[in-house]
């Protein structure tokens, strides 16, 4: 990798997951010309069930990055060469003010958070970025680790929102009647 920012972005999402921001998801891919890796980070609460990837490009709040933009994160945040995952995590939180800490049952995203931790360990070990989509890319075998590597990682779990918990009134005891 020419810049460390893509890896720091991946690490920042993992850090935010560990800090309780369980609603974060990513969608990494390759641009149409095949020359740049890009990623969109979005909140699962804005998930569009009609779209295979949840339609993150139309989210109210999201973060984007492309290796074509060197070290510019989310259109206008210039990151230093030696950026830390903490700095990137702070930039994500600033760009997504509605993102809140949550419990596993509140987002329905716990399986994804576990899957992401495994993905991140592979990305770090291989020093290769994940690819979920590209022109002429068959994602039926999962995501690719390193563009053109043919190393596959299982696709993320399908998002299923947790059903709203309905409160059932407690039955009256004989003494309350």
Secondary structure by P-SEA (a helix, b strand, c coil): cccaaaaaaaaaaaaaaaaccccbbbbbbbcccccbbbbbbbbccccccccccccccccccbbbbbccccccccccccccccccaaaaaaaaaaacccbbbbcccccccaaaaaaaaaaaaaaaaacbbbbcccccccccccccccccccccccccccccccccccccccccccccc
